């Protein structure tokens, strides 16, 4: 379990570098997509840690193979936890943004934008949104460490 949380923390460091360094100098939608993929990777590792804990605790008999099935199973394991459900909903949203067709706006400018077209709405991902999403992913990692390991991570805030 701890190795998956460590991998999530490393993925989060890569995400921070993309947002605060790469995106500063290369303002393209491709960098935004890379950041979204890093967020999804962080979520994948955290979900994997939850599933390992469930496997060790004997809550599940077999581990689903795909990350989507693991997230679905995790939802079923903790239906009474609204905080975890909120994070899993955000995880689904990120994956949905990456799958749907998108448009580019203001590339090479401060307000570079990825616009994902959904059936009844659109989602815009820009630098400010990415910073907020990154903070949300940080909160999920802290929440997960407390839930899985039963302790707080004090080495960085």
C-alpha positions in Angstrom: 0.0 0.0 0.0 2.7 2.4 1.0 4.6 1.9 -2.3 1.5 3.0 -4.2 1.1 6.1 -2.1 4.8 6.9 -2.6 4.3 6.5 -6.4 1.3 8.9 -6.1 3.5 11.4 -4.3 6.2 11.2 -7.0 3.5 11.6 -9.7 2.3 14.7 -7.9 5.8 16.2 -7.9 5.9 15.6 -11.7 2.5 17.3 -12.0 3.7 20.3 -10.0 6.7 20.6 -12.3 4.4 20.5 -15.4 2.1 23.2 -14.0 4.7 25.6 -12.4 7.6 25.2 -14.8 6.7 23.6 -18.1 3.4 25.4 -18.6 5.1 28.7 -17.7 7.4 28.4 -20.7 5.4 26.2 -23.1 1.8 27.4 -23.0 0.2 24.7 -25.2 -2.8 22.4 -24.8 -0.4 19.5 -25.1 1.1 20.5 -21.8 -2.3 20.8 -20.2 -3.2 17.3 -21.5 0.1 16.0 -20.0 -0.8 17.6 -16.6 -4.3 16.0 -16.7 -2.7 12.6 -17.5 -0.4 13.1 -14.5 -3.4 13.8 -12.3 -5.1 10.7 -13.5 -1.9 8.7 -12.9 -1.8 10.1 -9.3 -5.5 9.0 -8.8 -4.7 5.5 -10.3 -1.9 5.0 -7.7 -4.1 6.1 -4.8 -7.0 3.9 -5.9 -4.5 1.0 -6.2 -3.4 1.7 -2.6 -7.0 1.6 -1.4 -7.6 -1.7 -3.3 -4.5 -3.3 -1.8 -5.7 -2.3 1.6 -9.1 -3.8 0.9 -7.4 -7.0 -0.4 -5.2 -7.2 2.8 -8.2 -6.6 5.0 -10.1 -9.3 3.2 -12.9 -7.0 2.0 -12.5 -8.1 -1.6 -11.7 -11.6 -3.0 -10.1 -10.5 -6.3 -8.5 -7.4 -7.6 -10.0 -5.9 -10.7 -7.5 -5.4 -13.6 -8.3 -2.0 -15.1 -8.1 1.3 -13.2 -11.8 2.1 -14.1 -13.0 -1.2 -12.6 -10.8 -0.6 -9.5 -12.4 2.9 -9.0 -15.9 1.4 -9.5 -15.2 -1.3 -6.9 -13.8 1.3 -4.5 -17.0 3.3 -4.9 -18.9 0.1 -4.0 -16.7 -0.6 -1.0 -17.2 2.9 0.6 -20.7 4.1 -0.4 -21.2 5.8 2.9 -18.0 8.0 2.6 -19.1 11.2 0.8 -15.5 12.6 0.8 -14.1 9.6 -1.0 -17.1 9.6 -3.4 -16.4 13.3 -4.2 -12.7 12.5 -5.1 -13.8 9.5 -7.2 -16.3 11.7 -9.1 -13.5 14.2 -9.8 -11.3 11.3 -11.0 -14.1 10.2 -13.4 -14.4 13.8 -14.6 -10.7 14.0 -15.4 -10.8 10.8 -17.4 -13.9 12.1 -19.3 -12.1 15.3 -20.2 -9.2 13.4 -21.6 -11.5 11.1 -23.7 -13.7 13.7 -25.3 -12.9 15.8 -28.3 -11.5 19.1 -27.4 -10.7 22.5 -28.9 -7.7 24.8 -28.3 -7.9 28.4 -27.5 -5.2 31.1 -26.9 -2.4 28.7 -27.4 1.1 30.2 -26.6 -0.6 32.8 -24.4 -1.3 33.1 -20.7 -4.9 32.1 -21.1 -4.2 28.9 -23.0 -7.4 26.8 -22.8 -8.4 23.2 -23.5 -12.2 23.1 -24.2 -13.7 19.6 -23.9 -17.1 19.2 -25.5 -19.6 17.0 -23.7 -23.1 16.1 -24.7 -24.8 18.9 -22.6 -21.9 21.0 -21.5 -18.3 22.0 -22.0 -15.4 22.0 -19.6 -12.5 24.5 -19.9 -9.1 23.6 -18.5 -6.7 26.5 -18.2 -3.7 27.3 -16.0 -5.8 28.6 -13.1 -8.1 25.5 -13.2 -5.0 23.2 -13.3 -3.6 24.9 -10.2 -6.9 24.4 -8.3 -7.1 20.8 -9.5 -3.5 20.2 -8.3 -4.5 21.4 -4.9 -7.5 19.1 -4.9 -5.3 16.1 -5.8 -3.0 17.1 -2.9 -5.9 17.0 -0.6 -6.9 13.6 -1.9 -3.4 12.2 -1.3 -3.4 13.5 2.3 -6.9 12.1 2.9 -5.8 8.8 1.5 -2.7 8.6 3.6 -4.8 9.2 6.7 -7.4 6.6 5.6 -5.0 3.9 4.5 -2.1 4.3 6.8 -3.9 5.9 9.7 -1.4 8.8 10.0 -0.7 12.2 8.7 2.2 12.9 6.3 4.2 15.6 8.0 7.2 15.9 5.7 5.5 18.4 3.3 2.4 20.5 3.3 
